[in-house]
Amino acid sequence: MRLGHGQALPAGLQESDQLPEPVFTPSTKSDIHDENISFDKAVDRVGKDLATKARDISLELYARGAALARERGIIIADTKFELGLVDGELVL
């Protein structure tokens, strides 16, 4: 099984199973909706340094939020962060 971004998922997962690790699934805006893209395509669009920084920030934000939620009995199965550049600086 693969995500819309081309990432392979572990064998044997059932719908709604928790993944062993969070995954970074970038997307970009198209004329109609968000378009899922691979990490490599993100690198092609914004460069390796910025794509890596966006991935690392997103995964860290998810890890922190999921840990806080888990302490309260909540499982965050999926989320989305909007990142962009303001005056050349990556912001959430």
DOMI-724117 format. One record per atom (N, C-alpha, C, O): x, y, z; residue in three letters; atom name. Coordinates in nm, 4 decimals, padded with zeros to 6 digits. Layout:
+----------+----------+----------+-----+------+
:       xx :       yy :       zz : res : atom :
+----------+----------+----------+-----+------+
:        X :        Y :        Z : ALA :   CA :
...
+----------+----------+----------+-----+------+
***
This chain:
+----------+----------+----------+-----+------+
:       xx :       yy :       zz : res : atom :
+----------+----------+----------+-----+------+
:  00.0850 : -00.1175 :  00.0000 : MET :    N :
:  00.0000 :  00.0000 :  00.0000 : MET :   CA :
:  00.0898 :  00.1241 :  00.0000 : MET :    C :
:  00.1940 :  00.1269 :  00.0654 : MET :    O :
:  00.0477 :  00.2250 : -00.0736 : ARG :    N :
:  00.1232 :  00.3500 : -00.0819 : ARG :   CA :
:  00.0308 :  00.4675 : -00.0529 : ARG :    C :
: -00.0889 :  00.4642 : -00.0815 : ARG :    O :
:  00.0905 :  00.5714 :  00.0049 : LEU :    N :
:  00.0181 :  00.6971 :  00.0230 : LEU :   CA :
:  00.0089 :  00.7673 : -00.1112 : LEU :    C :
:  00.0772 :  00.7285 : -00.2060 : LEU :    O :
: -00.0746 :  00.8704 : -00.1206 : GLY :    N :
: -00.0872 :  00.9474 : -00.2431 : GLY :   CA :
:  00.0422 :  01.0157 : -00.2832 : GLY :    C :
:  00.0552 :  01.0635 : -00.3959 : GLY :    O :
:  00.1369 :  01.0205 : -00.1926 : HIS :    N :
:  00.2655 :  01.0848 : -00.2178 : HIS :   CA :
:  00.3693 :  00.9842 : -00.2659 : HIS :    C :
:  00.4845 :  01.0202 : -00.2899 : HIS :    O :
:  00.3286 :  00.8575 : -00.2802 : GLY :    N :
:  00.4201 :  00.7548 : -00.3273 : GLY :   CA :
:  00.4953 :  00.6820 : -00.2171 : GLY :    C :
:  00.5701 :  00.5884 : -00.2454 : GLY :    O :
:  00.4771 :  00.7233 : -00.0910 : GLN :    N :
:  00.5460 :  00.6571 :  00.0188 : GLN :   CA :
:  00.4825 :  00.5214 :  00.0465 : GLN :    C :
:  00.3602 :  00.5094 :  00.0542 : GLN :    O :
:  00.5669 :  00.4194 :  00.0615 : ALA :    N :
:  00.5179 :  00.2858 :  00.0937 : ALA :   CA :
:  00.4811 :  00.2786 :  00.2414 : ALA :    C :
:  00.5489 :  00.3367 :  00.3261 : ALA :    O :
:  00.3739 :  00.2074 :  00.2710 : LEU :    N :
:  00.3317 :  00.1852 :  00.4089 : LEU :   CA :
:  00.3684 :  00.0430 :  00.4494 : LEU :    C :
:  00.3790 : -00.0448 :  00.3637 : LEU :    O :
:  00.3880 :  00.0192 :  00.5789 : PRO :    N :
:  00.4209 : -00.1167 :  00.6233 : PRO :   CA :
:  00.3105 : -00.2159 :  00.5844 : PRO :    C :
:  00.1923 : -00.1816 :  00.5820 : PRO :    O :
:  00.3511 : -00.3376 :  00.5545 : ALA :    N :
:  00.2557 : -00.4425 :  00.5187 : ALA :   CA :
:  00.1653 : -00.4740 :  00.6375 : ALA :    C :
:  00.2067 : -00.4617 :  00.7528 : ALA :    O :
:  00.0431 : -00.5142 :  00.6091 : GLY :    N :
: -00.0480 : -00.5606 :  00.7121 : GLY :   CA :
: -00.1298 : -00.4528 :  00.7804 : GLY :    C :
: -00.2113 : -00.4844 :  00.8670 : GLY :    O :
: -00.1110 : -00.3269 :  00.7449 : LEU :    N :
: -00.1909 : -00.2214 :  00.8075 : LEU :   CA :
: -00.3366 : -00.2319 :  00.7645 : LEU :    C :
: -00.3666 : -00.2606 :  00.6486 : LEU :    O :
: -00.4249 : -00.2086 :  00.8576 : GLN :    N :
: -00.5671 : -00.2014 :  00.8295 : GLN :   CA :
: -00.6075 : -00.0543 :  00.8335 : GLN :    C :
: -00.5362 :  00.0282 :  00.8906 : GLN :    O :
: -00.7212 : -00.0213 :  00.7733 : GLU :    N :
: -00.7687 :  00.1163 :  00.7771 : GLU :   CA :
: -00.7783 :  00.1638 :  00.9214 : GLU :    C :
: -00.8302 :  00.0931 :  01.0078 : GLU :    O :
: -00.7283 :  00.2831 :  00.9466 : SER :    N :
: -00.7274 :  00.3495 :  01.0774 : SER :   CA :
: -00.6229 :  00.2955 :  01.1738 : SER :    C :
: -00.6207 :  00.3384 :  01.2892 : SER :    O :
: -00.5351 :  00.2023 :  01.1320 : ASP :    N :
: -00.4245 :  00.1598 :  01.2176 : ASP :   CA :
: -00.3267 :  00.2751 :  01.2356 : ASP :    C :
: -00.3090 :  00.3576 :  01.1459 : ASP :    O :
: -00.2638 :  00.2797 :  01.3518 : GLN :    N :
: -00.1618 :  00.3806 :  01.3767 : GLN :   CA :
: -00.0344 :  00.3424 :  01.3029 : GLN :    C :
:  00.0067 :  00.2264 :  01.3052 : GLN :    O :
:  00.0272 :  00.4383 :  01.2383 : LEU :    N :
:  00.1537 :  00.4137 :  01.1703 : LEU :   CA :
:  00.2654 :  00.4004 :  01.2735 : LEU :    C :
:  00.2572 :  00.4596 :  01.3812 : LEU :    O :
:  00.3687 :  00.3241 :  01.2422 : PRO :    N :
:  00.4792 :  00.3092 :  01.3380 : PRO :   CA :
:  00.5534 :  00.4402 :  01.3635 : PRO :    C :
:  00.6076 :  00.4613 :  01.4720 : PRO :    O :
:  00.5556 :  00.5269 :  01.2646 : GLU :    N :
:  00.6201 :  00.6580 :  01.2759 : GLU :   CA :
:  00.5378 :  00.7590 :  01.1971 : GLU :    C :
:  00.4721 :  00.7228 :  01.0995 : GLU :    O :
:  00.5411 :  00.8855 :  01.2387 : PRO :    N :
:  00.4739 :  00.9885 :  01.1582 : PRO :   CA :
:  00.5381 :  00.9988 :  01.0199 : PRO :    C :
:  00.6572 :  00.9718 :  01.0040 : PRO :    O :
:  00.4601 :  01.0374 :  00.9218 : VAL :    N :
:  00.5122 :  01.0568 :  00.7867 : VAL :   CA :
:  00.4868 :  01.2005 :  00.7428 : VAL :    C :
:  00.3876 :  01.2624 :  00.7815 : VAL :    O :
:  00.5766 :  01.2512 :  00.6629 : PHE :    N :
:  00.5654 :  01.3848 :  00.6053 : PHE :   CA :
:  00.5065 :  01.3688 :  00.4666 : PHE :    C :
:  00.5652 :  01.3026 :  00.3810 : PHE :    O :
:  00.3912 :  01.4290 :  00.4441 : THR :    N :
:  00.3225 :  01.4154 :  00.3166 : THR :   CA :
:  00.2948 :  01.5549 :  00.2601 : THR :    C :
:  00.1868 :  01.6100 :  00.2813 : THR :    O :
:  00.3912 :  01.6115 :  00.1888 : PRO :    N :
:  00.3762 :  01.7490 :  00.1397 : PRO :   CA :
:  00.2679 :  01.7603 :  00.0335 : PRO :    C :
:  00.2345 :  01.6645 : -00.0362 : PRO :    O :
:  00.2152 :  01.8808 :  00.0244 : SER :    N :
:  00.1197 :  01.9133 : -00.0825 : SER :   CA :
:  00.1422 :  02.0586 : -00.1215 : SER :    C :
:  00.2092 :  02.1346 : -00.0517 : SER :    O :
:  00.0853 :  02.0938 : -00.2326 : THR :    N :
:  00.0914 :  02.2307 : -00.2805 : THR :   CA :
: -00.0459 :  02.2678 : -00.3334 : THR :    C :
: -00.1303 :  02.1806 : -00.3541 : THR :    O :
: -00.0682 :  02.3925 : -00.3548 : LYS :    N :
: -00.1975 :  02.4388 : -00.4053 : LYS :   CA :
: -00.2032 :  02.4223 : -00.5571 : LYS :    C :
: -00.1077 :  02.4537 : -00.6281 : LYS :    O :
: -00.3154 :  02.3733 : -00.6045 : SER :    N :
: -00.3414 :  02.3743 : -00.7482 : SER :   CA :
: -00.4606 :  02.4668 : -00.7709 : SER :    C :
: -00.5096 :  02.5284 : -00.6763 : SER :    O :
: -00.5068 :  02.4770 : -00.8928 : ASP :    N :
: -00.6200 :  02.5646 : -00.9221 : ASP :   CA :
: -00.7485 :  02.5177 : -00.8541 : ASP :    C :
: -00.8367 :  02.5986 : -00.8251 : ASP :    O :
: -00.7589 :  02.3880 : -00.8287 : ILE :    N :
: -00.8832 :  02.3312 : -00.7767 : ILE :   CA :
: -00.8727 :  02.2913 : -00.6293 : ILE :    C :
: -00.9665 :  02.3145 : -00.5530 : ILE :    O :
: -00.7605 :  02.2318 : -00.5879 : HIS :    N :
: -00.7481 :  02.1760 : -00.4526 : HIS :   CA :
: -00.6006 :  02.1599 : -00.4172 : HIS :    C :
: -00.5126 :  02.1954 : -00.4956 : HIS :    O :
: -00.5751 :  02.1066 : -00.2994 : ASP :    N :
: -00.4380 :  02.0738 : -00.2630 : ASP :   CA :
: -00.3911 :  01.9563 : -00.3487 : ASP :    C :
: -00.4660 :  01.8613 : -00.3713 : ASP :    O :
: -00.2681 :  01.9634 : -00.3958 : GLU :    N :
: -00.2114 :  01.8573 : -00.4779 : GLU :   CA :
: -00.1026 :  01.7867 : -00.3979 : GLU :    C :
: -00.0041 :  01.8490 : -00.3583 : GLU :    O :
: -00.1202 :  01.6561 : -00.3738 : ASN :    N :
: -00.0177 :  01.5793 : -00.3049 : ASN :   CA :
:  00.1048 :  01.5684 : -00.3935 : ASN :    C :
:  00.0944 :  01.5418 : -00.5133 : ASN :    O :
:  00.2220 :  01.5895 : -00.3330 : ILE :    N :
:  00.3476 :  01.5762 : -00.4059 : ILE :   CA :
:  00.4451 :  01.4943 : -00.3221 : ILE :    C :
:  00.4298 :  01.4835 : -00.2005 : ILE :    O :
:  00.5438 :  01.4377 : -00.3869 : SER :    N :
:  00.6468 :  01.3626 : -00.3158 : SER :   CA :
:  00.7467 :  01.4598 : -00.2533 : SER :    C :
:  00.7513 :  01.5775 : -00.2893 : SER :    O :
:  00.8252 :  01.4097 : -00.1606 : PHE :    N :
:  00.9302 :  01.4934 : -00.1029 : PHE :   CA :
:  01.0274 :  01.5383 : -00.2126 : PHE :    C :
:  01.0726 :  01.6528 : -00.2123 : PHE :    O :
:  01.0592 :  01.4491 : -00.3055 : ASP :    N :
:  01.1503 :  01.4854 : -00.4148 : ASP :   CA :
:  01.0939 :  01.5994 : -00.4989 : ASP :    C :
:  01.1681 :  01.6874 : -00.5427 : ASP :    O :
:  00.9632 :  01.5979 : -00.5214 : LYS :    N :
:  00.9012 :  01.7069 : -00.5982 : LYS :   CA :
:  00.9047 :  01.8367 : -00.5168 : LYS :    C :
:  00.9229 :  01.9449 : -00.5726 : LYS :    O :
:  00.8871 :  01.8252 : -00.3848 : ALA :    N :
:  00.8986 :  01.9436 : -00.2986 : ALA :   CA :
:  01.0405 :  02.0007 : -00.3087 : ALA :    C :
:  01.0583 :  02.1222 : -00.3168 : ALA :    O :
:  01.1396 :  01.9138 : -00.3083 : VAL :    N :
:  01.2790 :  01.9581 : -00.3232 : VAL :   CA :
:  01.2974 :  02.0295 : -00.4561 : VAL :    C :
:  01.3627 :  02.1337 : -00.4626 : VAL :    O :
:  01.2397 :  01.9737 : -00.5625 : ASP :    N :
:  01.2503 :  02.0371 : -00.6946 : ASP :   CA :
:  01.1882 :  02.1767 : -00.6942 : ASP :    C :
:  01.2375 :  02.2669 : -00.7620 : ASP :    O :
:  01.0791 :  02.1948 : -00.6174 : ARG :    N :
:  01.0083 :  02.3228 : -00.6172 : ARG :   CA :
:  01.0733 :  02.4284 : -00.5286 : ARG :    C :
:  01.0795 :  02.5456 : -00.5658 : ARG :    O :
:  01.1229 :  02.3865 : -00.4091 : VAL :    N :
:  01.1702 :  02.4873 : -00.3137 : VAL :   CA :
:  01.3166 :  02.4701 : -00.2726 : VAL :    C :
:  01.3697 :  02.5527 : -00.1984 : VAL :    O :
:  01.3816 :  02.3649 : -00.3194 : GLY :    N :
:  01.5205 :  02.3399 : -00.2828 : GLY :   CA :
:  01.5300 :  02.2436 : -00.1651 : GLY :    C :
:  01.4382 :  02.2323 : -00.0838 : GLY :    O :
:  01.6424 :  02.1751 : -00.1584 : LYS :    N :
:  01.6604 :  02.0716 : -00.0567 : LYS :   CA :
:  01.6584 :  02.1277 :  00.0854 : LYS :    C :
:  01.5959 :  02.0694 :  00.1739 : LYS :    O :
:  01.7262 :  02.2402 :  00.1078 : ASP :    N :
:  01.7337 :  02.2958 :  00.2432 : ASP :   CA :
:  01.5959 :  02.3342 :  00.2968 : ASP :    C :
:  01.5618 :  02.3002 :  00.4101 : ASP :    O :
:  01.5172 :  02.4041 :  00.2165 : LEU :    N :
:  01.3851 :  02.4491 :  00.2619 : LEU :   CA :
:  01.2889 :  02.3306 :  00.2770 : LEU :    C :
:  01.2126 :  02.3247 :  00.3734 : LEU :    O :
:  01.2925 :  02.2370 :  00.1829 : ALA :    N :
:  01.2049 :  02.1195 :  00.1934 : ALA :   CA :
:  01.2389 :  02.0375 :  00.3176 : ALA :    C :
:  01.1495 :  01.9888 :  00.3868 : ALA :    O :
:  01.3672 :  02.0225 :  00.3452 : THR :    N :
:  01.4103 :  01.9475 :  00.4634 : THR :   CA :
:  01.3679 :  02.0199 :  00.5906 : THR :    C :
:  01.3221 :  01.9569 :  00.6860 : THR :    O :
:  01.3829 :  02.1509 :  00.5920 : LYS :    N :
:  01.3428 :  02.2293 :  00.7092 : LYS :   CA :
:  01.1925 :  02.2182 :  00.7321 : LYS :    C :
:  01.1489 :  02.2014 :  00.8459 : LYS :    O :
:  01.1127 :  02.2272 :  00.6258 : ALA :    N :
:  00.9673 :  02.2142 :  00.6378 : ALA :   CA :
:  00.9302 :  02.0757 :  00.6904 : ALA :    C :
:  00.8434 :  02.0628 :  00.7767 : ALA :    O :
:  00.9962 :  01.9726 :  00.6381 : ARG :    N :
:  00.9694 :  01.8361 :  00.6853 : ARG :   CA :
:  01.0037 :  01.8210 :  00.8329 : ARG :    C :
:  00.9243 :  01.7684 :  00.9109 : ARG :    O :
:  01.1226 :  01.8676 :  00.8706 : ASP :    N :
:  01.1673 :  01.8520 :  01.0092 : ASP :   CA :
:  01.0782 :  01.9279 :  01.1067 : ASP :    C :
:  01.0449 :  01.8771 :  01.2137 : ASP :    O :
:  01.0397 :  02.0497 :  01.0693 : ILE :    N :
:  00.9512 :  02.1299 :  01.1550 : ILE :   CA :
:  00.8145 :  02.0618 :  01.1674 : ILE :    C :
:  00.7596 :  02.0537 :  01.2773 : ILE :    O :
:  00.7601 :  02.0137 :  01.0580 : SER :    N :
:  00.6287 :  01.9484 :  01.0602 : SER :   CA :
:  00.6292 :  01.8239 :  01.1475 : SER :    C :
:  00.5372 :  01.8031 :  01.2266 : SER :    O :
:  00.7320 :  01.7412 :  01.1336 : LEU :    N :
:  00.7389 :  01.6184 :  01.2130 : LEU :   CA :
:  00.7584 :  01.6494 :  01.3614 : LEU :    C :
:  00.7030 :  01.5802 :  01.4467 : LEU :    O :
:  00.8359 :  01.7517 :  01.3923 : GLU :    N :
:  00.8563 :  01.7903 :  01.5332 : GLU :   CA :
:  00.7273 :  01.8471 :  01.5927 : GLU :    C :
:  00.6917 :  01.8144 :  01.7060 : GLU :    O :
:  00.6582 :  01.9310 :  01.5177 : LEU :    N :
:  00.5302 :  01.9850 :  01.5649 : LEU :   CA :
:  00.4303 :  01.8735 :  01.5914 : LEU :    C :
:  00.3617 :  01.8738 :  01.6936 : LEU :    O :
:  00.4225 :  01.7782 :  01.4990 : TYR :    N :
:  00.3304 :  01.6664 :  01.5182 : TYR :   CA :
:  00.3691 :  01.5860 :  01.6420 : TYR :    C :
:  00.2827 :  01.5509 :  01.7224 : TYR :    O :
:  00.4975 :  01.5566 :  01.6579 : ALA :    N :
:  00.5424 :  01.4769 :  01.7728 : ALA :   CA :
:  00.5066 :  01.5454 :  01.9042 : ALA :    C :
:  00.4580 :  01.4809 :  01.9971 : ALA :    O :
:  00.5304 :  01.6743 :  01.9117 : ARG :    N :
:  00.4977 :  01.7490 :  02.0345 : ARG :   CA :
:  00.3473 :  01.7516 :  02.0594 : ARG :    C :
:  00.3019 :  01.7252 :  02.1707 : ARG :    O :
:  00.2705 :  01.7831 :  01.9562 : GLY :    N :
:  00.1255 :  01.7884 :  01.9711 : GLY :   CA :
:  00.0661 :  01.6527 :  02.0047 : GLY :    C :
: -00.0232 :  01.6427 :  02.0888 : GLY :    O :
:  00.1158 :  01.5473 :  01.9387 : ALA :    N :
:  00.0645 :  01.4128 :  01.9644 : ALA :   CA :
:  00.0958 :  01.3686 :  02.1071 : ALA :    C :
:  00.0140 :  01.3026 :  02.1712 : ALA :    O :
:  00.2138 :  01.4048 :  02.1568 : ALA :    N :
:  00.2507 :  01.3685 :  02.2946 : ALA :   CA :
:  00.1604 :  01.4399 :  02.3953 : ALA :    C :
:  00.1128 :  01.3782 :  02.4906 : ALA :    O :
:  00.1370 :  01.5677 :  02.3748 : LEU :    N :
:  00.0473 :  01.6423 :  02.4644 : LEU :   CA :
: -00.0941 :  01.5854 :  02.4607 : LEU :    C :
: -00.1586 :  01.5712 :  02.5646 : LEU :    O :
: -00.1415 :  01.5532 :  02.3419 : ALA :    N :
: -00.2759 :  01.4971 :  02.3283 : ALA :   CA :
: -00.2834 :  01.3592 :  02.3939 : ALA :    C :
: -00.3802 :  01.3281 :  02.4634 : ALA :    O :
: -00.1803 :  01.2763 :  02.3713 : ARG :    N :
: -00.1781 :  01.1406 :  02.4271 : ARG :   CA :
: -00.1875 :  01.1438 :  02.5792 : ARG :    C :
: -00.2536 :  01.0586 :  02.6388 : ARG :    O :
: -00.1214 :  01.2424 :  02.6436 : GLU :    N :
: -00.1284 :  01.2580 :  02.7891 : GLU :   CA :
: -00.2719 :  01.2817 :  02.8352 : GLU :    C :
: -00.3049 :  01.2571 :  02.9512 : GLU :    O :
: -00.3570 :  01.3293 :  02.7445 : ARG :    N :
: -00.4957 :  01.3602 :  02.7770 : ARG :   CA :
: -00.5925 :  01.2570 :  02.7194 : ARG :    C :
: -00.7139 :  01.2772 :  02.7194 : ARG :    O :
: -00.5366 :  01.1458 :  02.6703 : GLY :    N :
: -00.6199 :  01.0378 :  02.6177 : GLY :   CA :
: -00.6695 :  01.0592 :  02.4765 : GLY :    C :
: -00.7656 :  00.9950 :  02.4340 : GLY :    O :
: -00.6052 :  01.1490 :  02.4029 : ILE :    N :
: -00.6475 :  01.1805 :  02.2664 : ILE :   CA :
: -00.5404 :  01.1317 :  02.1689 : ILE :    C :
: -00.4211 :  01.1514 :  02.1921 : ILE :    O :
: -00.5828 :  01.0687 :  02.0613 : ILE :    N :
: -00.4907 :  01.0261 :  01.9560 : ILE :   CA :
: -00.5109 :  01.1173 :  01.8359 : ILE :    C :
: -00.6214 :  01.1275 :  01.7826 : ILE :    O :
: -00.4044 :  01.1830 :  01.7939 : ILE :    N :
: -00.4100 :  01.2662 :  01.6731 : ILE :   CA :
: -00.3685 :  01.1780 :  01.5562 : ILE :    C :
: -00.2506 :  01.1472 :  01.5388 : ILE :    O :
: -00.4656 :  01.1384 :  01.4774 : ALA :    N :
: -00.4394 :  01.0459 :  01.3679 : ALA :   CA :
: -00.3854 :  01.1176 :  01.2442 : ALA :    C :
: -00.3078 :  01.0605 :  01.1676 : ALA :    O :
: -00.4264 :  01.2411 :  01.2256 : ASP :    N :
: -00.3892 :  01.3125 :  01.1043 : ASP :   CA :
: -00.4004 :  01.4608 :  01.1327 : ASP :    C :
: -00.4883 :  01.5043 :  01.2071 : ASP :    O :
: -00.3129 :  01.5366 :  01.0744 : THR :    N :
: -00.3208 :  01.6811 :  01.0884 : THR :   CA :
: -00.2554 :  01.7456 :  00.9682 : THR :    C :
: -00.1941 :  01.6788 :  00.8850 : THR :    O :
: -00.2696 :  01.8746 :  00.9609 : LYS :    N :
: -00.2122 :  01.9495 :  00.8488 : LYS :   CA :
: -00.1554 :  02.0797 :  00.9023 : LYS :    C :
: -00.2198 :  02.1494 :  00.9807 : LYS :    O :
: -00.0355 :  02.1116 :  00.8597 : PHE :    N :
:  00.0270 :  02.2392 :  00.8934 : PHE :   CA :
:  00.0425 :  02.3191 :  00.7653 : PHE :    C :
:  00.0807 :  02.2652 :  00.6614 : PHE :    O :
:  00.0133 :  02.4457 :  00.7734 : GLU :    N :
:  00.0327 :  02.5363 :  00.6602 : GLU :   CA :
:  00.1623 :  02.6127 :  00.6844 : GLU :    C :
:  00.1739 :  02.6860 :  00.7826 : GLU :    O :
:  00.2586 :  02.5960 :  00.5964 : LEU :    N :
:  00.3866 :  02.6649 :  00.6060 : LEU :   CA :
:  00.4032 :  02.7540 :  00.4846 : LEU :    C :
:  00.3528 :  02.7236 :  00.3765 : LEU :    O :
:  00.4740 :  02.8637 :  00.5030 : GLY :    N :
:  00.5003 :  02.9541 :  00.3924 : GLY :   CA :
:  00.6168 :  03.0440 :  00.4253 : GLY :    C :
:  00.6731 :  03.0378 :  00.5346 : GLY :    O :
:  00.6522 :  03.1264 :  00.3311 : LEU :    N :
:  00.7637 :  03.2196 :  00.3488 : LEU :   CA :
:  00.7106 :  03.3611 :  00.3696 : LEU :    C :
:  00.6240 :  03.4084 :  00.2959 : LEU :    O :
:  00.7642 :  03.4269 :  00.4712 : VAL :    N :
:  00.7367 :  03.5676 :  00.4951 : VAL :   CA :
:  00.8725 :  03.6352 :  00.5044 : VAL :    C :
:  00.9528 :  03.6038 :  00.5921 : VAL :    O :
:  00.8972 :  03.7278 :  00.4135 : ASP :    N :
:  01.0264 :  03.7963 :  00.4073 : ASP :   CA :
:  01.1428 :  03.6963 :  00.4064 : ASP :    C :
:  01.2464 :  03.7185 :  00.4692 : ASP :    O :
:  01.1226 :  03.5841 :  00.3325 : GLY :    N :
:  01.2270 :  03.4840 :  00.3179 : GLY :   CA :
:  01.2431 :  03.3895 :  00.4344 : GLY :    C :
:  01.3321 :  03.3044 :  00.4327 : GLY :    O :
:  01.1583 :  03.4023 :  00.5369 : GLU :    N :
:  01.1662 :  03.3155 :  00.6548 : GLU :   CA :
:  01.0487 :  03.2179 :  00.6542 : GLU :    C :
:  00.9346 :  03.2568 :  00.6296 : GLU :    O :
:  01.0782 :  03.0895 :  00.6819 : LEU :    N :
:  00.9732 :  02.9887 :  00.6882 : LEU :   CA :
:  00.8906 :  03.0072 :  00.8137 : LEU :    C :
:  00.9448 :  03.0118 :  00.9241 : LEU :    O :
:  00.7593 :  03.0180 :  00.7974 : VAL :    N :
:  00.6698 :  03.0403 :  00.9103 : VAL :   CA :
:  00.5553 :  02.9402 :  00.9050 : VAL :    C :
:  00.5221 :  02.8852 :  00.7999 : VAL :    O :
:  00.4961 :  02.9185 :  01.0224 : LEU :    N :
:  00.3810 :  02.8288 :  01.0358 : LEU :   CA :
:  00.2546 :  02.9111 :  01.0230 : LEU :    C :
:  00.1445 :  02.8566 :  01.0311 : LEU :    O :
+----------+----------+----------+-----+------+
***
